[in-house]
Amino acid sequence: MSTITASFLVEASFRRVLYIVAFALFIYGLSGLTGPKTAVRGNRIAAVGMAIAVIATLLVDPLSNIGLIIIGVAIGTAVGIPAARQVKMTQMPQMVALFNGVGGGAVALIAWVEFRTSDGFAERPTYVAIFSVFAAIVGSVSFWGSNIAFSKLQELISGKPMTIGRLQTPLNALLGAVAVACGVAIVAGANHEWLMLLLLVTAAVLGNLLVLPIGGADMPVVISLLNAFTGLSAAAAGVALNNTALIVAGMIVGASGTLLTQQMAIAMNRSITSVVAGGFGGTVEAVAGASAAGGTVRSTSAADVAIQMAYARQVVVVPGYGMAVSQAQHAVREMAKLLESKGVEVKYAIHPVAGRMPGHMNVLLAEADVPYDQLKEMDDINGEFSRTDVSLVIGANDVTNPDARNKADSPIYGMPILNVDESASVIVLKRSMNSGYAGIDNPLFVNPKTAMLFGDAKGSVGEITEELKAL
């Protein structure tokens, strides 16, 4: 009986059934990520699908190097679980970039191993060589590009665009051409290992040079784009390895990453080509109190802010990276509850690229148990600002900058923004007058209806809350 069971478990048809179940769970889990209420459940469902896919892969008969596989799974589990549990929400973009890069690097290594074990793909059909070479190039670009994105977000290197000027684009084109030429030679039958190594190295240098010139303002788009690259390389590796689950999972990641990249680019009024070209979004220090629009910055106190909001009919909170840095989401939620107890309607305006990755603000506010129906996307909330008594901007710079509408020579001109300047009153919480990721001044700060409350966002919100309690 045990022999029959063991034989059934390694049958190809049984593994195919498991793969079908796995990628059905992938798709169902992904559908859950479309809303905050179902996102956690969707993640868990997709994780179950991945566990089933791993089990199905391990049922291949004969399976060699089982010891190394177990060691690899153990190391991955030991690193992944603590990293995911301990990472701060402000560091989530870095973790996403790093984990995404690991996926691309794994695919590139798989392609290299396939080259070595098949005598330069001489023992494989031509399509296997083509997809393996594609996976090697794209996976290597994704790995090294993601490492640069991680380093910039983690401030291990400068967030400013780093470029070699006019030679940047020709050099990138040359590196891409060399990598492709090596791939063509390998597919044509050249089994020299130095060709594969040259391919991987040129793709690695290309990955670095593609992301180094890109500044902080474009990082959400870059992370999404590199995620799409990793998915496509994984799908290509799946074709080469004849692994159905890897093909489907890779295509899902590639397609969703591509669509998300397009949405992020549209939200910033940027083409993907211009993002890859770089040169925008550095962390430039602004002179305190200075503004391209001129005018005087008007500061305020927590007591004055509390009075304004307590007697308002509607308050719109506009969160940005400043809220994430100070971990102010729980303090904001407590303040909102107090306002609601006084009959004030509170809403939250979410810009698609606020923070450092798509959905950053949604995740933070959901963590603080902010009701989902109070989270308003940009298109839904912009019509509300003209009827808003007070807009409370918490560390959001570029996504509230009126120059995006009014100044044709601004780097962010044409980018859809939150129209907070249409509110009756605007309160901006900032540490200082330093500019945002785009490195430009914000005329909203010198608008006569704007008042600045300087200090750490969490501390400032806490002070406002205490003043509200005293009213």
C-alpha positions in Angstrom: 0.0 0.0 0.0 2.8 2.4 0.9 4.5 1.7 -2.4 1.3 2.5 -4.3 0.9 5.7 -2.3 4.5 6.8 -2.9 4.1 6.0 -6.6 1.0 8.1 -6.8 2.5 11.1 -5.1 5.4 11.3 -7.6 3.0 11.0 -10.6 3.2 13.9 -13.0 -0.6 14.2 -13.2 -0.8 14.5 -9.4 1.8 17.3 -9.4 -0.2 19.1 -12.2 -3.3 19.0 -10.0 -1.3 20.5 -7.1 0.0 23.2 -9.4 -3.5 24.0 -10.6 -4.7 24.4 -7.1 -1.6 26.5 -6.2 -2.0 29.1 -9.0 -5.8 29.2 -8.4 -5.0 30.2 -4.9 -2.5 32.7 -6.2 -5.2 34.4 -8.4 -7.8 34.3 -5.6 -5.3 35.7 -3.1 -4.3 38.5 -5.5 -8.0 39.4 -5.9 -8.1 40.0 -2.1 -5.4 42.6 -2.3 -7.7 45.0 -4.1 -9.1 46.2 -0.8 -7.8 46.8 2.7 -10.5 44.7 4.3 -9.5 41.6 2.4 -5.8 42.2 1.9 -4.6 40.1 4.9 -6.8 37.2 4.0 -5.6 37.5 0.4 -2.0 37.3 1.5 -2.6 34.2 3.6 -4.4 32.5 0.7 -1.6 33.2 -1.7 0.9 31.9 0.9 -1.0 28.6 1.1 -0.8 28.4 -2.6 2.9 28.9 -2.6 3.3 26.2 0.1 1.4 23.8 -2.1 3.6 24.7 -5.2 6.8 24.1 -3.2 5.5 20.7 -2.0 4.5 19.8 -5.6 8.0 20.7 -6.8 9.6 18.6 -4.1 7.6 15.6 -5.3 9.7 15.3 -8.5 11.2 11.9 -8.7 14.2 11.5 -8.6 14.9 14.6 -6.5 18.6 15.2 -6.0 20.4 17.3 -3.4 17.5 17.1 -0.9 19.8 18.0 1.9 20.8 21.3 0.2 17.2 22.0 -0.5 16.3 21.5 3.2 19.1 23.8 4.3 18.0 26.4 1.8 14.4 26.3 3.0 15.6 26.5 6.6 17.9 29.5 6.0 15.2 31.3 4.0 12.6 30.7 6.8 15.1 31.8 9.5 15.8 35.1 7.7 12.4 35.8 6.2 10.0 35.4 9.2 12.0 37.6 11.7 12.6 40.2 9.0 8.9 40.4 8.1 7.8 40.5 11.7 10.3 43.0 13.0 10.4 45.5 10.1 9.0 48.9 10.8 6.3 50.3 8.6 8.6 53.1 7.6 11.1 50.5 6.3 8.6 48.4 4.4 9.6 49.9 1.0 13.2 48.9 1.7 12.1 45.3 2.6 10.0 45.0 -0.5 12.8 46.2 -2.7 15.3 43.8 -1.0 13.0 40.8 -1.2 12.1 41.5 -4.8 15.8 41.7 -5.7 16.4 38.3 -4.0 13.9 36.8 -6.4 15.6 38.2 -9.4 19.0 37.1 -8.2 17.7 33.6 -7.6 16.4 33.4 -11.2 19.7 34.6 -12.6 21.6 31.9 -10.6 19.2 29.2 -11.8 19.9 30.2 -15.4 23.6 30.0 -14.7 23.3 26.6 -13.1 21.2 25.4 -16.1 24.0 26.6 -18.4 26.7 24.7 -16.4 24.8 21.5 -16.1 23.6 21.2 -19.7 27.0 21.9 -21.4 25.9 25.4 -22.4 22.3 24.3 -23.2 23.6 21.8 -25.7 21.4 19.1 -24.1 18.4 21.3 -24.0 15.9 22.5 -26.7 16.5 25.9 -28.2 13.6 27.5 -26.4 15.1 26.5 -23.1 18.3 28.4 -24.0 16.3 31.5 -25.1 14.2 31.7 -22.0 17.1 30.9 -19.7 19.2 33.7 -21.2 16.2 36.1 -20.9 15.8 35.1 -17.3 19.5 35.6 -16.6 19.6 39.2 -18.0 16.3 40.4 -16.5 16.9 38.7 -13.2 20.4 40.2 -12.9 19.1 43.7 -13.7 16.3 43.3 -11.2 18.6 42.0 -8.4 21.2 44.8 -8.7 18.7 47.5 -9.4 16.7 46.5 -6.4 19.8 46.6 -4.2 20.4 50.2 -5.3 16.8 51.1 -4.6 17.2 49.5 -1.2 20.4 51.4 -0.5 18.8 54.7 -1.5 15.7 54.1 0.6 17.8 52.9 3.6 20.0 56.0 3.1 23.1 53.8 2.8 23.9 55.9 -0.3 22.6 59.3 -1.3 19.0 59.6 -2.5 20.0 62.2 -5.1 20.2 61.2 -8.8 23.7 60.0 -9.6 24.5 60.1 -13.2 27.5 60.4 -15.6 25.7 63.0 -17.7 25.2 62.6 -21.4 27.2 59.4 -21.5 24.6 57.7 -19.3 22.1 56.6 -22.0 24.8 55.5 -24.5 26.5 53.5 -21.9 23.3 51.8 -20.8 22.5 51.0 -24.4 26.1 49.6 -24.9 25.8 47.4 -21.8 22.3 46.1 -22.9 23.7 45.3 -26.3 26.7 43.4 -24.9 24.4 41.3 -22.7 22.0 40.6 -25.6 25.0 39.7 -27.9 26.3 37.2 -25.3 22.9 35.7 -25.0 22.6 35.3 -28.8 26.0 33.7 -29.0 25.0 31.2 -26.2 21.7 30.4 -27.9 23.6 29.9 -31.2 25.7 27.2 -29.5 28.7 28.9 -28.0 29.2 27.0 -24.7 32.0 29.2 -23.2 31.3 29.9 -19.6 32.9 33.3 -19.8 30.1 34.3 -22.1 27.5 33.6 -19.5 29.6 35.3 -16.8 30.0 38.4 -19.1 26.3 38.4 -19.7 25.6 38.4 -15.9 28.2 41.0 -15.2 27.0 43.4 -17.9 23.4 43.0 -16.8 24.5 43.6 -13.2 26.3 46.9 -14.2 23.2 47.9 -16.2 20.9 47.3 -13.3 23.1 49.6 -11.1 23.3 52.3 -13.7 19.6 52.2 -14.4 18.6 53.0 -10.8 21.4 55.2 -9.6 20.2 58.2 -11.7 16.7 57.9 -10.3 15.8 60.1 -7.3 13.6 59.5 -4.3 10.4 60.9 -5.8 10.4 58.2 -8.5 11.1 55.3 -6.1 7.5 54.0 -5.9 7.6 53.6 -9.7 11.0 52.0 -9.7 10.1 49.4 -7.0 7.0 48.5 -9.0 8.9 48.3 -12.3 11.7 46.1 -10.8 9.0 43.9 -9.3 7.6 43.4 -12.8 11.1 42.5 -14.0 11.4 39.9 -11.4 8.1 38.4 -12.3 8.9 38.2 -16.0 12.3 36.6 -15.3 10.6 34.0 -13.0 8.1 33.2 -15.7 10.9 32.7 -18.2 12.7 30.4 -15.8 9.5 28.5 -15.3 9.2 27.9 -19.1 12.8 26.7 -19.2 12.3 24.4 -16.2 8.8 23.3 -17.4 7.4 24.4 -14.0 3.7 25.4 -14.4 3.5 27.1 -11.0 6.5 29.2 -11.6 5.2 30.3 -15.0 1.8 31.3 -13.6 3.2 33.0 -10.5 5.8 34.9 -12.6 3.2 36.1 -15.1 0.9 37.2 -12.3 3.7 39.2 -10.7 4.9 40.5 -14.0 1.5 41.6 -15.2 0.4 43.1 -11.9 3.7 44.9 -11.5 3.5 46.3 -15.0 -0.1 47.6 -14.5 0.9 49.1 -11.1 3.9 50.8 -12.7 1.7 52.3 -15.3 -0.8 53.5 -12.6 2.0 55.0 -10.6 3.5 56.8 -13.6 0.1 58.2 -14.5 -0.4 59.4 -10.9 2.9 61.3 -11.2 2.3 62.4 -14.8 5.5 60.7 -15.7 6.3 58.3 -18.5 8.1 55.1 -17.6 10.8 56.0 -20.1 11.4 59.4 -18.3 11.6 57.5 -14.9 14.2 55.1 -16.3 16.1 58.1 -17.8 16.4 59.5 -14.2 17.5 62.9 -13.1 14.4 63.7 -11.0 13.5 63.4 -7.4 16.7 64.0 -5.5 16.7 64.9 -1.8 17.8 68.5 -2.1 18.0 70.6 1.0 16.0 73.8 0.9 16.9 77.0 2.7 14.7 77.5 5.7 11.9 79.9 5.0 12.7 80.3 1.3 10.2 79.8 -1.4 10.2 80.1 -5.2 6.8 81.8 -4.9 8.0 84.4 -2.3 6.0 85.3 0.7 6.1 84.8 4.4 5.7 81.5 6.3 3.1 81.8 9.1 3.7 79.5 12.1 1.0 78.5 14.5 0.5 76.6 17.8 -1.1 73.3 18.8 -3.8 75.3 20.7 -4.8 77.4 17.7 -4.9 74.3 15.5 -7.1 72.5 18.0 -9.6 75.4 18.2 -9.8 75.6 14.3 -10.5 71.9 14.0 -12.9 71.7 17.0 -15.3 74.2 15.4 -15.0 72.8 11.9 -17.6 70.9 10.1 -15.2 68.8 8.0 -11.5 68.1 8.5 -9.4 66.3 5.9 -6.2 64.7 7.0 -3.5 64.5 4.3 -0.8 61.9 5.3 2.6 61.8 3.8 6.0 60.3 4.5 6.4 62.6 7.6 3.6 60.6 9.3 5.3 57.4 8.5 8.7 58.5 9.8 7.3 59.6 13.1 4.9 56.7 13.4 2.1 59.1 14.0 -0.8 57.1 12.6 -2.1 56.0 16.1 -1.9 59.5 17.4 -3.8 60.7 14.3 -6.5 58.2 14.9 -6.9 59.2 18.6 -7.1 62.9 17.5 -9.7 62.0 14.9 -11.9 60.1 17.4 -11.9 63.3 19.6 -12.9 65.4 16.7 -15.7 63.0 15.8 -17.0 63.1 19.3 -17.4 66.8 18.9 -19.4 66.3 15.7 -16.6 67.0 13.2 -16.5 64.8 10.1 -13.0 63.5 9.5 -11.7 62.1 6.2 -8.3 61.0 4.9 -7.0 62.1 1.5 -4.7 59.4 0.0 -2.5 60.3 -2.9 -1.3 57.2 -5.0 2.4 58.0 -4.5 2.3 59.4 -0.9 5.1 57.8 1.0 7.7 55.5 -0.5 5.6 52.8 -2.1 2.1 52.3 -3.5 -0.4 51.9 -0.6 2.0 53.1 2.1 -0.4 55.4 3.7 -3.3 53.0 3.5 -1.3 50.3 5.3 -0.3 52.7 8.1 -3.8 54.0 8.7 -5.3 50.5 8.5 -2.8 49.5 11.2 -4.3 52.3 13.4 -7.8 51.0 12.8 -8.9 53.9 10.7 -12.3 53.0 9.2 -11.8 52.0 5.5 -14.7 54.2 4.4 -12.8 57.3 5.7 -9.8 56.6 3.4 -10.5 58.6 0.2 -8.5 58.2 -3.0 -7.4 61.4 -4.8 -10.1 61.4 -7.4 -12.8 60.9 -4.7 -11.5 63.6 -2.3 -10.4 66.4 -4.6 -14.0 67.6 -5.0 -14.4 67.8 -1.2 -11.6 70.3 -0.5 -13.6 73.3 -1.5 -16.1 72.3 1.2 -13.5 71.5 3.8 -12.9 73.8 6.7 -9.4 72.5 7.7 -6.9 70.4 5.8 -4.3 68.9 8.1 -1.2 68.0 6.0 1.2 65.7 7.8 4.6 65.6 6.0 3.2 65.5 2.5 5.2 67.8 0.2 5.2 67.2 -3.5 1.7 65.6 -3.6 0.2 68.9 -2.4 2.4 71.3 -4.4 0.2 73.7 -6.5 3.2 74.2 -8.9 2.1 70.9 -10.4 -1.0 72.8 -11.7 0.3 76.3 -12.2 4.0 76.3 -13.0 4.8 75.0 -16.5 8.6 74.8 -15.9 8.3 72.9 -12.6 9.7 69.3 -12.6 6.3 68.1 -11.3 4.1 70.1 -13.7 1.1 68.1 -14.8 1.3 65.6 -11.8 -2.1 65.2 -10.3 -2.1 66.5 -6.7 -4.4 66.8 -3.8 -6.1 70.2 -4.0 -5.6 71.1 -0.4 -5.1 74.8 -1.3 -8.9 74.9 -2.0 -9.7 74.4 1.6 -10.8 77.3 3.9 -7.7 76.7 6.0 -4.6 74.6 5.7 -2.4 73.4 8.6 1.0 71.8 7.6 2.9 69.7 10.1 6.6 69.6 9.2 9.9 69.3 11.0 11.4 72.1 9.0 11.2 74.0 5.7 13.2 71.4 3.8 11.8 70.3 0.5 10.4 67.0 -0.5 11.8 64.2 -2.7 11.4 66.4 -5.8 13.8 68.9 -4.3 11.6 71.9 -5.0 9.8 74.5 -2.9 6.1 74.3 -2.2 4.2 77.6 -2.6 1.4 76.1 -0.4 3.6 76.8 2.6 3.5 80.6 2.0 -0.2 80.7 1.0 -2.0 83.2 3.3 -4.5 80.6 4.4 -1.7 78.2 5.4 -0.1 77.9 8.9 2.9 75.8 9.7 3.2 73.7 12.9 6.8 72.8 13.2 8.0 69.7 15.0 7.9 65.9 15.0 4.5 64.9 13.6 3.7 62.4 16.3 4.5 65.0 19.0 2.6 67.7 17.3 -0.5 65.6 16.8 -0.3 64.6 20.5 -0.2 68.2 21.6 -3.2 69.0 19.4 -5.0 66.1 21.0 -4.3 67.3 24.5 -5.6 70.8 23.5 -8.7 69.2 22.1 -9.4 67.4 25.4 -9.1 70.7 27.2 -11.8 72.4 25.0 
